[in-house]
Amino acid sequence: MDCAVIGQQGTVLKVVGDKLQLWVITSEECSSCKMNGVCPAPKGRVIEVQKPAGMEFKPGDKVNLEIEEKRGTQALFIMYVLPFILLMIVMIVVRMITGNDGIAGLAALASLVPYYLVIYFLRKVFEKKFQFKIKPI
C-alpha cells in the first residue's frame, strides 16, 4: 500500500559533509495569486537535510524533496496545534485560578518556552522521524 507523498522542488546551495543546504521554492499557487509581487511572504527558504548515502550533489543541482503526507501532518500537529492547545489550557486554568487576564496571558506564553525547549533538545529524534527523501531531477 503506497502512502500519499508531499513534494517540493529545491536547488542545492551547498554541500557540507553529510548535509545539504537547499533553497526550497515556494508553492506554484503564489504565481497565480492577486497579491504576487507585493506579498511579504518569502518566495522560498533555506533548509538543511541529510544527504542520501551513495548520492553525490553539487551546488546548483535541482532536486525533489518528498515526505509522507502523514509525517507532514504529524510535524504540523507537533509544531502548531499542540502548542496552541497547551497555550489555551494554561490560559484558561490560570485565569480560573487567579481571575487576572494579564497573568493568564503571560503564563500561557511562558508555558511555550519549556515546550519548545523540549522540541529543541529532541531535535535529533525529530530529524530521524521527519526525514525528506531527496531525488535528483
Stockholm file with secondary structure:
# STOCKHOLM 1.0

chainA/1-137         MDCAVIGQQGTVLKVVGDKLQLWVITSEECSSCKMNGVCPAPKGRVIEVQKPAGMEFKPGDKVNLEIEEKRGTQALFIMYVLPFILLMIVMIVVRMITGNDGIAGLAALASLVPYYLVIYFLRKVFEKKFQFKIKPI
#=GR chainA/1-137 SS CCCCEEEEEEEEEEEETTEEEEEEECCTHHHHCTTTTTCCSCSEEEEEEECCTTCCCCTTCEEEEEEEHHHHHHHHIIIIIHHHHHHHHHHHHHHHHHCCHHHHHHHHHHHHHHHHHHHHHTHHHHHHHTCCEEEEC
#=GC SS_cons         CCCCEEEEEEEEEEEETTEEEEEEECCTHHHHCTTTTTCCSCSEEEEEEECCTTCCCCTTCEEEEEEEHHHHHHHHIIIIIHHHHHHHHHHHHHHHHHCCHHHHHHHHHHHHHHHHHHHHHTHHHHHHHTCCEEEEC
//
